[in-house]
Amino acid sequence: MREISPNPEKVVNFSFIINRASLSVLKTRLVAVQIKN
């Protein structure tokens, strides 16, 4: 295990993509709840 990442930009982009994906999932859940109500 390397302590220093060989390409930190890729790690940042990866976490950014995960954050955007989870945000879109939360938005779709909120919309679904509003439609049910």
Z-matrix of the N, CA and C atoms (Angstrom, degrees):
N
C 1 1.460
C 2 1.531 1 109.96
N 3 1.307 2 116.08 1 122.60
C 4 1.462 3 119.59 2 176.05
C 5 1.520 4 109.54 3 -86.14
N 6 1.320 5 115.94 4 135.43
C 7 1.463 6 118.38 5 177.61
C 8 1.519 7 110.69 6 -73.66
N 9 1.334 8 116.02 7 -35.48
C 10 1.462 9 120.06 8 -179.52
C 11 1.526 10 108.89 9 -98.55
N 12 1.295 11 116.70 10 126.07
C 13 1.462 12 120.05 11 -179.46
C 14 1.528 13 110.05 12 -70.13
N 15 1.331 14 117.96 13 136.38
C 16 1.465 15 120.55 14 179.97
C 17 1.523 16 112.55 15 -65.37
N 18 1.327 17 116.78 16 -29.45
C 19 1.467 18 119.75 17 -179.69
C 20 1.526 19 108.59 18 -140.56
N 21 1.321 20 118.74 19 86.14
C 22 1.471 21 120.82 20 -176.12
C 23 1.520 22 113.06 21 -63.58
N 24 1.328 23 117.53 22 -27.42
C 25 1.470 24 118.51 23 -179.42
C 26 1.524 25 110.76 24 -63.37
N 27 1.332 26 117.19 25 -37.85
C 28 1.467 27 119.41 26 178.90
C 29 1.521 28 110.48 27 -64.41
N 30 1.324 29 116.46 28 -39.33
C 31 1.467 30 119.35 29 179.46
C 32 1.521 31 110.11 30 -63.73
N 33 1.324 32 116.90 31 -41.79
C 34 1.466 33 120.69 32 179.93
C 35 1.525 34 110.00 33 -64.18
N 36 1.333 35 116.97 34 -44.24
C 37 1.463 36 119.78 35 179.55
C 38 1.522 37 110.38 36 -63.70
N 39 1.335 38 117.25 37 -38.78
C 40 1.464 39 120.72 38 -178.70
C 41 1.527 40 110.43 39 -63.02
N 42 1.337 41 116.81 40 -47.44
C 43 1.464 42 119.54 41 179.95
C 44 1.526 43 110.17 42 -66.23
N 45 1.332 44 117.27 43 -34.33
C 46 1.458 45 120.51 44 178.87
C 47 1.527 46 110.49 45 -64.40
N 48 1.341 47 116.60 46 -42.05
C 49 1.468 48 120.60 47 178.65
C 50 1.523 49 109.82 48 -64.04
N 51 1.330 50 117.31 49 -40.79
C 52 1.468 51 120.17 50 179.63
C 53 1.529 52 109.77 51 -63.71
N 54 1.337 53 116.97 52 -42.41
C 55 1.465 54 120.08 53 179.46
C 56 1.527 55 110.71 54 -62.14
N 57 1.334 56 116.91 55 -42.65
C 58 1.468 57 119.32 56 179.69
C 59 1.518 58 110.33 57 -65.02
N 60 1.336 59 117.40 58 -39.39
C 61 1.466 60 120.44 59 -179.13
C 62 1.525 61 110.17 60 -64.23
N 63 1.329 62 117.41 61 -44.54
C 64 1.463 63 119.92 62 -179.57
C 65 1.526 64 110.27 63 -66.53
N 66 1.331 65 117.73 64 -35.12
C 67 1.463 66 120.38 65 177.80
C 68 1.523 67 110.53 66 -64.10
N 69 1.331 68 117.24 67 -43.14
C 70 1.462 69 119.82 68 -179.82
C 71 1.522 70 110.12 69 -64.91
N 72 1.330 71 117.86 70 -35.84
C 73 1.466 72 120.74 71 177.99
C 74 1.522 73 109.89 72 -65.09
N 75 1.328 74 116.77 73 -42.83
C 76 1.462 75 119.71 74 179.03
C 77 1.524 76 110.51 75 -63.12
N 78 1.330 77 116.98 76 -40.28
C 79 1.468 78 120.02 77 -179.92
C 80 1.523 79 110.67 78 -63.32
N 81 1.330 80 117.25 79 -44.03
C 82 1.461 81 119.69 80 -179.10
C 83 1.523 82 110.19 81 -65.25
N 84 1.338 83 117.39 82 -35.33
C 85 1.467 84 119.37 83 177.82
C 86 1.518 85 110.19 84 -65.70
N 87 1.333 86 117.09 85 -42.91
C 88 1.464 87 119.94 86 179.46
C 89 1.523 88 110.58 87 -61.65
N 90 1.333 89 116.85 88 -42.55
C 91 1.468 90 120.33 89 179.40
C 92 1.520 91 109.95 90 -63.19
N 93 1.325 92 117.55 91 -41.41
C 94 1.467 93 120.66 92 -179.39
C 95 1.524 94 110.30 93 -63.88
N 96 1.323 95 117.16 94 -40.07
C 97 1.469 96 120.33 95 179.29
C 98 1.522 97 110.04 96 -65.06
N 99 1.327 98 117.09 97 -41.26
C 100 1.465 99 119.74 98 179.95
C 101 1.526 100 110.51 99 -64.68
N 102 1.334 101 117.16 100 -37.58
C 103 1.471 102 119.83 101 179.69
C 104 1.531 103 109.84 102 -65.98
N 105 1.340 104 117.10 103 -39.41
C 106 1.472 105 119.90 104 179.50
C 107 1.518 106 110.39 105 -64.23
N 108 1.333 107 116.83 106 -40.29
C 109 1.463 108 119.33 107 179.88
C 110 1.523 109 109.85 108 -75.95
